[in-house]
Every structure is written in structure tokens, then in C-alpha cells.
Amino acid sequence: MIFRLAIKTGIVAGTYYYTKQLGVWGTSRQTEKLYNDISKSLQPHIKDAKQKLPFEVPPLPKTGEIRFLAKHYYNEGVKSSIHFIYMLPCHTGRLARKAKDAISGALEAPAEQARSAK
């Protein structure tokens, strides 16, 4: 178990170190440069894939579109998290009621079986 944890921790640490070296966690300029470099290096492969695939491959999104999408989905995640926290008392109450009903039902069933056996 400890060996497995060490392997997983090593993979996560190595991934973080590698992405940090590439510039994923750097400034926005570094990340944009990395994205443009990856986009340029994928262009020959995309052209090759377009020729071989029977459908059209959409172009890679521009950096402005990526920024918009990142902000949009981040905001949606924050809104969903806040809504979940807002509804947490309601969900907890429902869960407690269902648990109470399930336990009551489980306790009543053996009592009824004991009465019918007499």
C-alpha cells in the first residue's frame, strides 16, 4: 500500500515538475507561448488527419477563445459550488429523513415477523 502511494505521489510530482518547466503554471504570456508552440507543432499532424478522416477536423481555438471559455467554465463551477452549499441544509434534511425512514422500516419488519410467528 505504501509502495502504491509512493508511485502515485511520484507520478503527480513528476507531472507537476514537467508542466512547470514547460510553462503551464507560469505567467499568462508563458502559457500562451506554450499553447502557440503546441498548436504550430500539431499543424502537420492535423493536415495529415484531415486527409485521412472522412469528416472535417475543426481548427484549434484561438487564445482569446480559450481565455473566454476558461473564465466561463470557472465561473460556472463557482456558481454551481455556491448553489450546492446553499442547498446543503435541504439535502441534509432529506438524507436524514430517508435514513430515519429506512431504519424505522428495518426495525419494524423483524417485530412484525416475530408477532406473526407466535
C-alpha positions as CSV (number, residue, x, y, z in Angstrom):
1,M,0.0,0.0,0.0
2,I,2.8,2.4,0.8
3,F,4.6,1.5,-2.4
4,R,1.5,2.2,-4.4
5,L,1.1,5.6,-2.7
6,A,4.8,6.4,-3.4
7,I,4.3,5.6,-7.1
8,K,1.2,7.8,-7.4
9,T,2.9,10.6,-5.5
10,G,5.9,10.3,-7.8
11,I,3.7,10.5,-10.9
12,V,1.9,13.6,-9.6
13,A,5.1,15.3,-8.6
14,G,6.8,14.4,-11.9
15,T,3.8,15.7,-13.9
16,Y,3.8,18.9,-11.9
17,Y,7.5,19.4,-12.3
18,Y,7.3,18.8,-16.1
19,T,4.4,21.1,-16.7
20,K,6.1,23.8,-14.5
21,Q,9.2,23.5,-16.7
22,L,7.1,23.8,-19.8
23,G,5.4,27.0,-18.5
24,V,1.9,25.8,-17.9
25,W,1.9,27.2,-14.3
26,G,3.9,30.3,-15.3
27,T,2.6,33.7,-16.4
28,S,-0.1,34.0,-18.9
29,R,2.5,35.0,-21.6
30,Q,4.4,31.8,-21.0
31,T,1.3,29.7,-21.2
32,E,0.2,31.5,-24.4
33,K,3.6,30.9,-25.9
34,L,3.4,27.2,-24.9
35,Y,-0.1,26.9,-26.5
36,N,1.1,28.6,-29.7
37,D,4.1,26.3,-29.8
38,I,2.0,23.2,-29.4
39,S,-0.5,24.5,-32.0
40,K,2.3,25.0,-34.5
41,S,3.8,21.6,-33.9
42,L,0.3,19.9,-34.3
43,Q,-0.4,21.6,-37.7
44,P,1.3,19.0,-39.8
45,H,-0.5,16.2,-38.0
46,I,-3.8,17.9,-38.3
47,K,-3.3,18.3,-42.0
48,D,-2.5,14.6,-42.3
49,A,-5.5,13.7,-40.2
50,K,-7.8,15.9,-42.4
51,Q,-6.7,13.9,-45.4
52,K,-7.3,10.5,-43.8
53,L,-10.5,11.2,-41.8
54,P,-13.9,11.2,-43.6
55,F,-15.1,14.2,-41.6
56,E,-13.7,17.7,-41.2
57,V,-11.5,18.4,-38.2
58,P,-12.3,21.7,-36.5
59,P,-9.5,24.2,-36.1
60,L,-7.8,24.7,-32.8
61,P,-9.4,27.6,-30.8
62,K,-7.6,30.9,-30.7
63,T,-6.1,32.0,-27.4
64,G,-8.8,34.6,-26.9
65,E,-11.5,31.9,-27.2
66,I,-9.6,29.8,-24.7
67,R,-9.5,32.6,-22.2
68,F,-13.2,33.2,-22.6
69,L,-14.0,29.5,-22.2
70,A,-11.7,29.2,-19.2
71,K,-13.4,32.2,-17.4
72,H,-16.8,31.0,-18.4
73,Y,-16.4,27.4,-17.1
74,Y,-14.6,28.7,-13.9
75,N,-17.5,31.0,-13.2
76,E,-20.0,28.2,-13.8
77,G,-18.1,26.0,-11.4
78,V,-18.1,28.7,-8.7
79,K,-21.9,29.2,-9.2
80,S,-22.6,25.5,-9.0
81,S,-20.5,25.2,-5.9
82,I,-22.2,28.1,-4.2
83,H,-25.6,26.7,-5.2
84,F,-24.7,23.3,-3.7
85,I,-23.6,24.9,-0.5
86,Y,-26.8,26.9,-0.4
87,M,-28.9,23.7,-0.9
88,L,-26.8,21.7,1.6
89,P,-29.2,22.1,4.5
90,C,-32.1,20.9,2.3
91,H,-30.2,17.9,1.0
92,T,-29.0,17.0,4.5
93,G,-32.6,17.2,5.8
94,R,-33.8,14.9,3.1
95,L,-31.0,12.5,3.7
96,A,-31.7,12.4,7.4
97,R,-35.4,11.8,6.8
98,K,-34.7,8.9,4.4
99,A,-32.2,7.4,6.8
100,K,-34.7,7.6,9.6
101,D,-37.5,6.0,7.5
102,A,-35.1,3.2,6.3
103,I,-34.0,2.5,9.9
104,S,-37.6,2.6,11.2
105,G,-38.7,0.3,8.4
106,A,-35.9,-2.2,9.1
107,L,-36.7,-2.3,12.8
108,E,-40.5,-2.7,12.2
109,A,-40.0,-5.6,9.8
110,P,-38.4,-8.0,12.4
111,A,-41.0,-7.0,15.0
112,E,-43.9,-7.9,12.6
113,Q,-42.2,-11.2,11.7
114,A,-41.9,-12.1,15.4
115,R,-45.6,-11.3,16.0
116,S,-46.7,-13.4,13.0
117,A,-44.6,-16.4,14.1
118,K,-46.4,-16.6,17.5
